[in-house]
Amino acid sequence: MKILTEPIGSVPRPKYLVDGLKAFAQQEIKGAELDILIDAALKDTISRFEQTGSTVITDGEQSKPSFATYPINGLTTLAPNGVVIPFADGHTRQLPTITTGPFKYQAYASSYLAKAKQLTNLPVKQAVIAVSAISLLYPAEGIASYPHEHFIADLLNEAEADIRQSLQGGAYNVQIDFTEARLALKLDPSAGLLKSFIDLNNKVLERFTAAERKKIGVHSCPGGDHDSTHSADISYAGLLPYLFQLKAGNFYLEFAGEKDKRSVLGFIKESMQPEQRVFLGVIDVLNPRIETPEEVRDLIFEALDVLPISQFGTTDDCGFSPFADDASTSRDTAFEKIKARVKGTQLAEQLLQR
């Protein structure tokens, strides 16, 4: 039986692009010069993805400033005083806040998809940011001229458009990045914040038909930035019963990096619904060691001992470089790991067919 396998999204940018993005931010080069670097990186990324044997690829998020902030890239009405996300190694990321309305995306993910599809005949999946993450851009003190309920109404429309345009643009499927799910339980152990995130994301998903939702998935992991996480200490036991309430067809879950894998598989089996498929991470993106195809194969069979193959697929634990300046994993290592996932999945398929 065929085992589906897909990447999550980002791969490390080449050094010339990382340097170029920094130079552009410091106004040392112009946009046209940066575009040349982005185009070169995109072509190389697509080519290297094809060489891994992948049947589904992404654009590696080469032109995204980060998986979370692409919709506001270039927005001038921002203040640098938003939510701070602490990582286990001590570094932080901070979101901005908006200062006025109405709120509109500055870029839709379909623009990245269109460029990638021009460079390959392989199916291309497209990642979008969850509406729950973007909701954090509204300042806690509010905006007198732009009430929160107006912001949410605008945001839901924009998030729907982000997904719908990618589907209409020919995406193999659309993956909603919901990495703040596990973090929500860390910030609020009562699960109140998580429930509000689930509800908000479902308000977007409910705008799509059942057939469309089969091509929409949700990615959740404990974060992955500079080889560190923000919520790996939070058990899946509290997260998964809520996560699978999302009205999506596919779920992409960090798994290879989990210590108690058997328990995680049990939580998934108890929580997943019959119409949902789970893509388990079989590649630990935070570990520089490259897995062998045989190790991937064995991890797959460990999962299939608990989960039905008809609802199973493989993926990577997270994106390799969700933020553009993260060079903690080399580009070569990322593609070798992707190749190991593809070959390991093929080995498992071959054994199942005997």
Phi, psi and omega in degrees: 000142181291133174252117179290144177217136183216150172282167174278306181175278192281147166233155182303139177284149174296156185302322181296330178282320176301315178295321180294319177298320178293317180296322179294318179298329180266011177060032179269339174227162181266166182302322180297323178292320178294322180300324178297318180293319179297315180298319179295317180294321180295315179299317180294321180297313180299316180298316182288327174298315180300323181289343179284346185088008180298140176266344175225134182230176171231179176273005181072005180057035185299325184260001176278135174295327171194163180297335187264330192252005181303326182293341183247009180296118182097353179292129186267345183264063180232151174239143185273051187225036184269197183297135177261129180252109180273138177254160188298333181275000177106343180278162183227160167236143181233131176277153172276181171232154176278155181246349180201173178230180000286157183270128177224142174294140175274336178212141175255149183298335180300335179293325176289320180300315183301318180293319181294319183294338177287344188251000184207156173260357179284154174298138180242123173269156183232127176270141174230158180274143180293145178299329180297323179292315181292334179298338180287353179284344180283129185291145182299328181279354179080175177228115187304319184274000185212082184302155183302321182294329177289320177300313181297319179299315178296318183297317179299319178296318181291319180294320176298315180298323180299315179288312186297320180294326177290319177297315180292334180278002175094022177297139175302315167199172182241130181249121178271119179278112184237054184286348178279359182298307181292323178298325180301322179290331177288320180286328182219087182301344178288349181075007179297317180294317178300315180300321180293324177295315179300314180299316181295316179295324178293331178296331174280312183299328180293348179278356181250152179287167178300321179295320179293323183292341175293340179256012179242130180233171180232130177254132177225134176209171180275025181087154178203100184212124183052043179059031179224162181237165178251348185206029180293343180278358179265125184290146174296337184303321180277337185273312193298321178301329177278318184302317182285001170281348177293138186271062180238159182272333184232146178229130181248110190241136171300132182217317184301326181278356180284142180279314182258076187294324182298318179295320179300317179299321177296318178298319180296314182299321181289331190260329186289152181257157187304330184269005184254145176245139180248122172263113182267138176292121178248006178233124178274104186287346181268351180259122183292343180291134181273122179295151173272155176303326180293323177295319177297314178305313182295323179293324177298314181292330174297319179290319183288349173290343182242320187258146178289136182296333180293345180241025189237148171205173180240155179204190173262157183301323184200180170290153182280338182205072184299333177251137189300331184270006182273107179245026183292334175249134181287155179298318179298316180298317181301314182289328175293322177293319177298317179299320179296321178297314182296312182291322178295322177294320177296321177299317179297317178302315182299320179292324180292334182276352180284000000 
